[in-house]
Amino acid sequence: MCDQCDGYSERFRVDAGREHHNLIRQLLNLIHEGIFKLLPASVPLEEVLTRKSWSDELLVHVLACTKCGREFELRFDTHRDTTALWQPRISNGSWLIQ
């Protein structure tokens, strides 16, 4: 149990568009505050806010708690999904089912 990241361990979906962008802004604030660090990704998280179109890409951003190292994932398929998914990951990279 980690008092820094336990509050973010709930799996949830957000609608693409404004809700997704609001979540990204919140995550960027948490990164700025030192709660999370962003692990390397193919597309910078900030670019998701500014880019106008996507060509069938799977966007996966992994953030790690700076206190315990627990990883969380934000996933969005720009071709198929109308929602983004946030959820914690287990150590071997498998999805945690709650």
MIDOSE-1310 file (N, C-alpha, C; in nm, 2 decimals, decimal comma, always signed):
residues 98
mcdq	+0,08/-0,12/+0,00/+0,00/+0,00/+0,00/+0,09/+0,12/+0,00; +0,05/+0,22/-0,09/+0,13/+0,34/-0,10/+0,04/+0,46/-0,08; +0,07/+0,54/+0,02/-0,02/+0,66/+0,05/-0,02/+0,76/-0,06; +0,08/+0,75/-0,15/+0,09/+0,85/-0,26/+0,00/+0,81/-0,38
cdgy	+0,00/+0,68/-0,41/-0,07/+0,65/-0,54/-0,19/+0,56/-0,52; -0,23/+0,51/-0,40/-0,34/+0,43/-0,38/-0,47/+0,49/-0,43; -0,48/+0,62/-0,43/-0,60/+0,69/-0,47/-0,62/+0,69/-0,62; -0,52/+0,64/-0,69/-0,53/+0,64/-0,84/-0,55/+0,50/-0,89
serf	-0,57/+0,40/-0,81/-0,57/+0,26/-0,85/-0,70/+0,21/-0,90; -0,80/+0,30/-0,91/-0,93/+0,25/-0,97/-0,93/+0,25/-1,12; -0,97/+0,15/-1,18/-0,98/+0,14/-1,33/-1,11/+0,21/-1,37; -1,09/+0,30/-1,48/-1,21/+0,37/-1,53/-1,18/+0,41/-1,68
rvda	-1,29/+0,44/-1,74/-1,29/+0,49/-1,88/-1,33/+0,64/-1,88; -1,28/+0,71/-1,98/-1,33/+0,85/-2,00/-1,35/+0,86/-2,15; -1,45/+0,95/-2,18/-1,48/+0,97/-2,32/-1,37/+1,04/-2,39; -1,35/+1,00/-2,52/-1,25/+1,07/-2,60/-1,29/+1,22/-2,62
greh	-1,20/+1,30/-2,64/-1,23/+1,44/-2,66/-1,20/+1,52/-2,53; -1,30/+1,60/-2,49/-1,28/+1,69/-2,37/-1,24/+1,62/-2,24; -1,31/+1,51/-2,22/-1,28/+1,43/-2,09/-1,14/+1,37/-2,09; -1,10/+1,32/-2,21/-0,97/+1,26/-2,22/-0,86/+1,37/-2,21
hnli	-0,89/+1,49/-2,27/-0,79/+1,60/-2,25/-0,78/+1,65/-2,11; -0,90/+1,65/-2,04/-0,90/+1,69/-1,90/-0,82/+1,60/-1,81; -0,83/+1,47/-1,84/-0,75/+1,37/-1,77/-0,60/+1,38/-1,79; -0,57/+1,41/-1,92/-0,43/+1,43/-1,95/-0,37/+1,55/-1,88
rqll	-0,45/+1,66/-1,88/-0,40/+1,78/-1,80/-0,38/+1,75/-1,65; -0,47/+1,67/-1,60/-0,46/+1,63/-1,46/-0,33/+1,55/-1,44; -0,31/+1,46/-1,53/-0,19/+1,37/-1,52/-0,06/+1,46/-1,53; -0,06/+1,55/-1,62/+0,05/+1,64/-1,64/+0,08/+1,72/-1,51
nlih	-0,03/+1,76/-1,45/-0,01/+1,83/-1,32/+0,05/+1,74/-1,21; +0,01/+1,61/-1,21/+0,06/+1,52/-1,11/+0,21/+1,49/-1,14; +0,24/+1,49/-1,27/+0,38/+1,47/-1,30/+0,46/+1,59/-1,26; +0,41/+1,71/-1,28/+0,48/+1,83/-1,24/+0,49/+1,84/-1,09
egif	+0,40/+1,79/-1,02/+0,40/+1,79/-0,87/+0,49/+1,68/-0,81; +0,54/+1,59/-0,90/+0,63/+1,48/-0,85/+0,56/+1,36/-0,80; +0,43/+1,35/-0,82/+0,36/+1,23/-0,78/+0,39/+1,11/-0,87; +0,39/+1,14/-1,00/+0,41/+1,04/-1,10/+0,53/+1,08/-1,19
kllp	+0,60/+0,99/-1,25/+0,69/+1,02/-1,36/+0,64/+0,94/-1,48; +0,66/+1,00/-1,60/+0,61/+0,94/-1,72/+0,73/+0,86/-1,78; +0,70/+0,74/-1,81/+0,79/+0,65/-1,87/+0,80/+0,67/-2,02; +0,90/+0,64/-2,09/+0,91/+0,67/-2,23/+0,79/+0,62/-2,31
asvp	+0,75/+0,70/-2,40/+0,63/+0,66/-2,49/+0,66/+0,71/-2,63; +0,59/+0,65/-2,73/+0,62/+0,69/-2,86/+0,57/+0,83/-2,90; +0,47/+0,87/-2,82/+0,41/+1,01/-2,84/+0,41/+1,08/-2,71; +0,47/+1,20/-2,70/+0,47/+1,27/-2,57/+0,32/+1,30/-2,53
leev	+0,30/+1,29/-2,40/+0,16/+1,31/-2,35/+0,11/+1,45/-2,39; +0,19/+1,55/-2,39/+0,15/+1,68/-2,42/+0,10/+1,69/-2,57; +0,16/+1,61/-2,66/+0,12/+1,61/-2,80/-0,03/+1,57/-2,82; -0,08/+1,48/-2,73/-0,21/+1,44/-2,74/-0,31/+1,56/-2,73
ltrk	-0,27/+1,66/-2,65/-0,36/+1,78/-2,64/-0,36/+1,87/-2,76; -0,25/+1,86/-2,84/-0,24/+1,96/-2,95/-0,26/+1,90/-3,09; -0,24/+1,78/-3,10/-0,24/+1,72/-3,23/-0,39/+1,71/-3,28; -0,42/+1,74/-3,40/-0,55/+1,75/-3,45/-0,61/+1,62/-3,50
swsd	-0,52/+1,53/-3,56/-0,57/+1,41/-3,62/-0,47/+1,30/-3,59; -0,52/+1,17/-3,59/-0,44/+1,05/-3,57/-0,47/+0,95/-3,68; -0,37/+0,88/-3,71/-0,39/+0,77/-3,82/-0,39/+0,64/-3,76; -0,50/+0,60/-3,70/-0,51/+0,46/-3,64/-0,40/+0,42/-3,55
ellv	-0,37/+0,50/-3,45/-0,26/+0,47/-3,36/-0,31/+0,42/-3,22; -0,24/+0,34/-3,16/-0,26/+0,30/-3,02/-0,17/+0,38/-2,93; -0,23/+0,47/-2,86/-0,16/+0,55/-2,77/-0,15/+0,49/-2,63; -0,04/+0,46/-2,58/-0,02/+0,40/-2,45/+0,08/+0,48/-2,37
hvla	+0,04/+0,54/-2,26/+0,13/+0,61/-2,17/+0,13/+0,54/-2,04; +0,25/+0,52/-1,99/+0,27/+0,45/-1,86/+0,33/+0,55/-1,77; +0,27/+0,56/-1,65/+0,32/+0,65/-1,55/+0,36/+0,57/-1,43; +0,46/+0,60/-1,36/+0,50/+0,53/-1,24/+0,50/+0,62/-1,12
ctkc	+0,46/+0,57/-1,00/+0,46/+0,64/-0,88/+0,60/+0,67/-0,84; +0,63/+0,79/-0,80/+0,77/+0,83/-0,77/+0,81/+0,78/-0,63; +0,71/+0,73/-0,55/+0,74/+0,68/-0,42/+0,76/+0,53/-0,42; +0,67/+0,46/-0,48/+0,68/+0,31/-0,47/+0,71/+0,24/-0,61
gref	+0,70/+0,32/-0,72/+0,73/+0,26/-0,85/+0,61/+0,19/-0,92; +0,50/+0,18/-0,85/+0,38/+0,12/-0,91/+0,35/+0,19/-1,04; +0,31/+0,11/-1,14/+0,28/+0,16/-1,27/+0,13/+0,17/-1,31; +0,10/+0,27/-1,38/-0,04/+0,29/-1,42/-0,03/+0,32/-1,57
elrf	-0,14/+0,29/-1,64/-0,15/+0,30/-1,79/-0,27/+0,37/-1,83; -0,24/+0,47/-1,93/-0,35/+0,53/-2,00/-0,34/+0,48/-2,14; -0,45/+0,43/-2,19/-0,45/+0,36/-2,32/-0,57/+0,42/-2,40; -0,54/+0,45/-2,53/-0,64/+0,50/-2,62/-0,61/+0,46/-2,76
dthr	-0,71/+0,39/-2,83/-0,69/+0,35/-2,96/-0,76/+0,45/-3,05; -0,68/+0,53/-3,13/-0,74/+0,64/-3,20/-0,83/+0,60/-3,31; -0,82/+0,47/-3,35/-0,91/+0,43/-3,46/-1,04/+0,37/-3,42; -1,04/+0,29/-3,31/-1,16/+0,22/-3,28/-1,24/+0,27/-3,16
dtta	-1,16/+0,32/-3,06/-1,23/+0,36/-2,93/-1,28/+0,50/-2,93; -1,39/+0,51/-2,86/-1,44/+0,65/-2,83/-1,41/+0,68/-2,68; -1,34/+0,59/-2,62/-1,31/+0,61/-2,48/-1,16/+0,58/-2,45; -1,11/+0,64/-2,35/-0,97/+0,60/-2,31/-0,98/+0,52/-2,18
lwqp	-0,88/+0,44/-2,15/-0,89/+0,36/-2,03/-0,77/+0,39/-1,94; -0,79/+0,41/-1,81/-0,69/+0,43/-1,71/-0,70/+0,31/-1,62; -0,58/+0,25/-1,59/-0,58/+0,14/-1,49/-0,44/+0,11/-1,45; -0,43/+0,05/-1,32/-0,30/+0,01/-1,27/-0,25/-0,11/-1,35
risn	-0,12/-0,13/-1,35/-0,06/-0,25/-1,41/+0,00/-0,33/-1,30; +0,01/-0,46/-1,33/+0,09/-0,54/-1,24/+0,23/-0,56/-1,29; +0,32/-0,60/-1,21/+0,47/-0,60/-1,25/+0,51/-0,66/-1,38; +0,44/-0,76/-1,42/+0,48/-0,83/-1,55/+0,42/-0,76/-1,67
gswl	+0,35/-0,65/-1,65/+0,29/-0,58/-1,76/+0,15/-0,62/-1,80; +0,10/-0,72/-1,74/-0,04/-0,77/-1,76/-0,14/-0,67/-1,71; -0,26/-0,68/-1,76/-0,37/-0,59/-1,71/-0,41/-0,65/-1,57; -0,44/-0,55/-1,49/-0,50/-0,59/-1,36/-0,65/-0,58/-1,37
iq	-0,71/-0,69/-1,34/-0,86/-0,70/-1,36/-0,92/-0,68/-1,22; -1,00/-0,58/-1,21/-1,07/-0,55/-1,08/-1,22/-0,58/-1,08
